[in-house]
Amino acid sequence: MDPINGEALTQLTTALSSLLPPSGNPALAPDLAVSPTRFRTTGLNGFVGTNDDPEGEIIGRRVSANAIVGVKTETIDTLNGAVADLTAAVIGAPRGDLRKLGILDLGVAGLGLQTPPADGGVARQEITFAVSYEFLKLPEESSGVIAEVPLDVDLSRDNDPRKLISAEFSAQSLSWFDVVDDPLATSNAPSSWSFDVVGQRIQQTSSISGGTSAVNANKPGSYLVLRATPSIPAVSDFILRSEVESDGDQGIGLVFRYLDDANFYFALLNQNKNYRLLGRKVAGTFQQVALDSTASYTVGAVTRLKVVAAGSDLQLLVDEDPPLAGSDSALPGPGRVGLMTFQNPQALFYGIELVAI
């Protein structure tokens, strides 16, 4: 396990342990097991900010986990009350106290079966809590403050990179976007974009699509397009990142240099047909820019997507794989950016980062 992930898990366990009510009988003290389901970097590739004393970087991790607490009593008749008391103590903690502990979200995910005492033992029932936790690692000793955050070591441009947005999604994040259903996506319309509180992610749960399921660029779908503001303007040359996940095997990706629903570029991954695609829609017509028909994504796993646009040069990078590159000058920009689904009711998005270059 990554050392910082290991520290985050240890600190989460400590935080949760502090919420458990004390027991006068050590044999009846609740036990706790924390099982992480996902680690994510926070901020800009894990960099959150700088610390003054000691001087250095603050590194962040976001942890999603299941916390299983075993409640024990001497008799099964008293077990229900003990379970209720412990649940109330954990999820009833003041939100401010939870935030101080780094706990962003906490809820009951399930109850196990009750086990009666046997051979002088104790009655027992397990409670599973779903938890979202943020770990911030401060520098242990002064090491100097970084002058700048490296955005891409392979990037060389005349202009200084400028971060426009770098955020994980929250309940307010949908207000940053416009929902656009492609007018050619007439099957299973409309789209259904929402925020999943437990998973702390934006999801799209409609199979909306149009065009064809064949391996080509004719993929009208639904787009969640970031609204242009004075601080987040439309961009021509940029780096766009997002962490995505799909529990199904259909299309998920990004849109960029978006002008309107008839003119934009897109990057799309499809596991069902096993491809990665850079495409465009110009004057209402879809066309291919670049295609890799040998790879897509892993169903149920978080995938890191990055699109780099510099003039006519376009690149799609998936995790650490070699980029899919193409060249096209039909839409030089500037335009907006956003998220995309095609025929995929199980599409999940965890955040967005946009850097103008």
N, C-alpha and C positions, 0 to 999 in steps of 0.2 A: 504494500500500500504506500502511496505517496506520503512522505513524512508529515506534510501539512494537513493532508486528509486525516492522518492518524491522530494528530493533535486536535483537529476539529471534532472527531468522534469522541475522544476522551473528554473534551470540555463539554460536549453535549450530554454525555452520560452524567457528568458531575452536576450540570444544571438541572437535569431531570431528577436526579437523586435528591436535590435540595427541596423539591416540591413534594416528596413523599412524606406523609405524616409519620412522626416517630412512634415507636412501639415500646411499651414497658417490658415486654417479653421478647428477648432476642430471637427466640424460636418462631415468633409470629411476625417478625419484621418483614415487610414486603421485599421481594427481590426484583431486580431490574436487568433486562437484557435489551440492548439497542442494536438494531439491524439496519444499516444504511442501505437505501435503495438507489441513491444518486448523489454524486458530488459534482458541484459546478464551481467554476471560478466566478468571482464577482468583480465589479469594476471593469477595468481595461486589462484583460488577460490576467486577472488576479490582483492587479495593482489598484488599491483603493484610495490611497493618499499618502501623505507624509506625516511623520510624528516628530514633535519638537524635542522631547526629552525622554529617552535617548533619541537622537536624530537618526532618521532612516525611513524605510518604506513600511507601509501597512499593507499586509497581504490578506485577501479575503477568500473565504470559501462558503458556499451555500450547501447545506446538507439536507436531504430529504431522507427520513428514516421511519421505521416502525419501532416503537418502544413497548416491549412486553413486560408488564408488571404482574408478578404473582402475589395475590392477596391470600393471606392465611389466617385461619381462626381455629379455635379449639373444637368447635362443633359446626356442623353444616347449617344449623338453624341461625347462627349469627353471621353467616358468610354474606348474605345479601346486604345486610347493613354495613358491613366492613367494605364491601365493594362500592357501595353508594358513597360512603364517606371518603374513600380514597379518590374516587372519580371526581367528586366535588372539590377536593383539595387541589387536584392537579389542574383541571380545566377551569376551576373557579378562581384561580390566582389572578390578581389584578393585571390587566394588560400591560401597564407600565412596568410592573415587576418582571413579567415575562420578557419584555423588550430589553430590560437591563441584563437579563440572562442570555440574550441573543436569540430567544425563541420568537419566531415570527408568526407561527400558526400552530395550533395544537387542538386536536379533537379525537374523540373516541372512534376507532375504526372497527372494533369488534370485541365480543366477549367469548371466552372459552367455556368449556363445560365445567360444571362444579364436580369436584372430587371429594367424597366424604373421607373422614379420618380412617386410617387403617393401621393396625398394629401399634397403637399408641402415637400415631402421627397426627397430622393436622388436616383440616379441611382446606381446599385450595381452589381458586379460580383465577384465570389469567385475563387481564384487560390489555388490549392492544390500542395504543395511541399512535395516530399519524402526526408527525411533527416536521416542521420546517424550521431550520436553524441557520443562523449566520455566525461564522467564526471570523474574528479579526485578529490576525497575528501581528503584534507590535514588535518592533526591533528590540532585541535584548541588550544591545550596546550600540553606542553611536557608530555609524558606519558611513556617514555622509548622506546627503540627499541627492537623488538622481536628478540630473538636469533636465531630462526629458524621458518620456516613455517611448521605447522603440515600438513603432506600429507594425512595420514590415521590413525585415532586413533586406528583402529583395526589391524594395521600392526606391526609386530614384526619380525625383521630380524637381522642377524649378521652384514650385511653390511649397511653403511649409505646410505639412498636414494640419488639418483643423478638425478636431472632434466636434461633431454637431450633436450627437446623442449617443449615450452608452447606458443602457438601462435594462434590468430584468423587469418582467411584466408584473403588474399589480392590478388590483381591482379597478383602478382609474385609467389603466393603459388603453382601453378600447376607445376612450375619448380622444386619443391622439390620432386616430385613423378614420378614414372613410371606407365604408364597405362598398365594393363595386362588384356586382355580378355581371360577367361578360354577357352582352346581349345575345351572343351565339350559344351560351350555356343554357339550353332550354330543358335539359333532362335533370329531374330531381331538384329543380329550383324552388325556392330561393336558398341561398346559403344560410348557415346558422353559426355565426361567430359569437363566442362567449368567453368569459374568464372562469377558469377552474380554480376555485379558492384552495382546495386541498393540494393540488399539484402546483399552484402558483404559476399558471401558464395560460396562454390563450389557446383555445381549441376551436376547430371548425368541424361540425358534426353532420353536415349534409353531403350527399354524394353528387352534388351539383357538377355538371359537366356538359360538354357539347363536342362537336367535331367527331373524332374517331379515337378508338383505343389502340389503333395500330401505332407502330414506332415511327412517328413523324411529328411535325411541329404543330399540327392542327389540334390545339389543346385549350380551347376556351374553358375557363373555370371561374373561380371566385378570388378576388384580390382584396387584401386589407392594406390600403395605401396610406402611408404616413402623410398627414396634412402639412402643407408648407406654411411656415411661420417665419418671422424675421430672424429668429435664432436657428431655425432648421429650414433653410431655403431649398428650392430645387437645385440639383447638382448635376454637373456633366461628368466630372472625373472624381472618382470616389473609391473607397473600400466599404463594402456592406457586409456585415456579419450577422448571423443568427444561429442559435442552437435550436434544432428541430427534432421532432420524434414522430413516428407514425406507428400505431398499433395495427394498421392494415398495410396492404402492399401497393396502394395506389399513389397518385402523384402529389408531391409536396415540394415547395420551392419558394422562390423570391421573384419579385418584379422590380424593374428599375428603369430609369429614364422614362417614367410613365408620364405621358401628356394627357391622354384621355383613354376611354375604353376601346379606341381603335388604333392607338399608337403607343407602343411600349416594347421593351425587351423583357425577357423572363428566363429564369433558370429553373429547370424542373427535373426531379428525380422520380423514377417509377420502378419499384421492385417487381411488380407483376410482369412487366415486359423487360426488366433488367436494362435500364438505360439512364444516362444523364444527358441533358439537353440544354443547349443555349439556343433560344429562339427569339423571334420578333413578331410583332403584329404591326403592320404598316398599312394605313388606309383601309383597315378592317380585314386584311389578309395575313394569315399566319405563314411564316417561312422559317426554315432551319438556318441557324448560324453555325453550330457545331454539334456533333453527336458522338457519344461514347456508348456503344451498345454492348459493352462487356462488364459494366459495373453499375450499381445503383446505390442502395443503402441497406442497412440491416434493420429489419422490422423489430420494433420494441426497444431499440437502442437510440441514445441521443447522438445526433449527427451534427457536426459543426460545418456550416456552410459559409463560404466567403465568395463574394463577387468583387472583382477588381475591374473597373472601367477606366481606361485612359485613352482618350481620343477614340479611334476606331478599334482599338485593341480591347477585347473582352476576355475575362477568365472566370471560370468557376472552379473553386477549390473545395474538396470534400474531405474533411478530417486532414490527414497528412498525405493523401494521395496526390500524384502528379496532377497538375491543372488540366482542365478541358479548356482549350483556347480557341478563339475565333476572331475574325475581323469583319466589321460591318460599320458603315457610315451613314446608314439610312436615317438614324435618329441620333444626331450628335449631342442632343440635350440643350439645356438642362431639363431634368425631369424629376419626378418624385420616386420614392422607393417603397417597398412593402413586401407583404407575405402573399403566398399563392397556394391554392389547392386545386387539384383536378380529380374528380371522381373519388374523393377521399373523405369519408366521414370520421376518420380517426386521426386527424392531423393535429399536432401539438407544437406550440412555439413558445420558447422560454425567454426570449429577449431580443433586443436589436441594438446594433452599433453601426453608426454611420460616420465616416471620416472623409471630409473633402480633401482632395489632393491636387 
